[in-house]
Amino acid sequence: MKVGIETFITFGVYLLFLIGIGVYFYTKTDTHEDYVLGGRGVGYWVTAMSAQASDMSGWLLLGLPGAVYLSGLKQIWVIVGLIIGTYLNWKFVAPKLRTQTEEHDALTIPTFLSRKSDDKKGYVKTFSAIVILFFFTIYSASGLVSNGKLFESLLGIDYKWGVLIGGGTIIIYTFLGGYLAGVWTDFFQGILMFFAIIVVPVVAYFVVGGNKGIETAMVQKHISLNLLRYPEALSLPVIISGLGWGLGYFGQPHIIVKFMSIKDVNELWKARLIAMVWVIISLVGSIAVGLTGMALYPNIKTISGDAEKIFIYMIGGLFNPWVAGILYAAILSAIMSTISAQLLVASNTLTEDFYKYIVKREKSHKELIWVGRICIILIFIVATILAMNPNSQVLSLVSYAWAGFGAVFSPVILFILYKKNLHWKNILISMLIATVTVIFWNQSGLGKTVYEIVPGFIINSLTLYILEKFSKKNSSN
């Protein structure tokens, strides 16, 4: 599917706008803390929108509508799990993480875990940093692949040039403006995504004739919203696996870092309210895209056969080229917001958890800011090299990322926020065991029955709890 000059212009203006944000915040970044966490002075609106935009990525506008188009609400437990996980994250992790990271003068998750557990040798920090760096480099590469494919399918631009243009834009604004440029671009991208996910299904609903048109299309495709017709969707492993996605939120560094930067911890309830409204309406809108898409394009094979592009086809079929260009930019926003957040976390990990740790001398704010910028370039180069081959086996490791972060970090984050005096050795052992569990569960094929984040999370939690009990008992003796 190729588009006209209007979309080229719209994309061009949009990319220039993002670069403009980076240039603006280049002048507002004076200290290393500004570059890494926005000086812990971000407002609640920007905090909420940037967290959710970084979270959802292209899955919200492409993956979920495509799944609904093909099979109705079989993904409902994942959706429920994500909504519950989002709420619990904002309610129980955000306030304490914001307060405690400032108390321990920690700008990254690895540094926080290390300092609060009194890990003077830095083993917890090093292991955490390696996990973050490894997965976010691959995660970023996977996002660049999506970026390149979007430019290729929409604009007819060569895939590799699409990777470089989209990725290059992200690099410019994150390189210049750091964290503040990242969260403010996320803010505008979150608004654009929210607008698109509401407008497209609403217009489509009236075009296809409302409920009647949708029901007719669903009957023709033998799809029902009644889950009782799909016994497999009501099986215990499917329900547990779906809900298990919510466990991942507590340990996703690119999401929870947003909690650390809000200006006033007392305004987190406002951010939580905004975030919950955004995520619930967006997920409902995404489902509505899939349902109305069935009626608008009953046979996807007549177009291209790719159900994940149903949102793209609907935009092209329902709107004039200029409006369509803006809505297409929402898809680009979903992809770019996640990549920029991951690149910044990975860069800050290199700067804070490796460079500052290895280079012992006193370092100026200017030096650390420029080291951070160089690290962004280095990570981008590696991610781009990986993305140049979209069929690379290395990129398949991205499937481990959500489960990996969730299983390795989520229990540790919860324990360390709510329990005093955790021993660093116990944390490190539980994280290592969780890592092995996730890999074994996935490679053994058990992940096809129950999503590996569930056993990883449980085993990590039990290991940490038991080790702490033994440690306390031994110390008392």
PyMOL commands that set and color helices and strands:
alter all, ss='L'
color gray80, all
select helices_A, chain A and resi 5-26+32-40+44-59+63-71+76-103+109-116+123-155+159-207+210-220+227-229+231-234+236-251+253-260+265-296+300-302+307-318+321-358+365-387+393-418+424-443+446-448+453-476
alter helices_A, ss='H'
color red, helices_A
deselect
rebuild
show_as cartoon
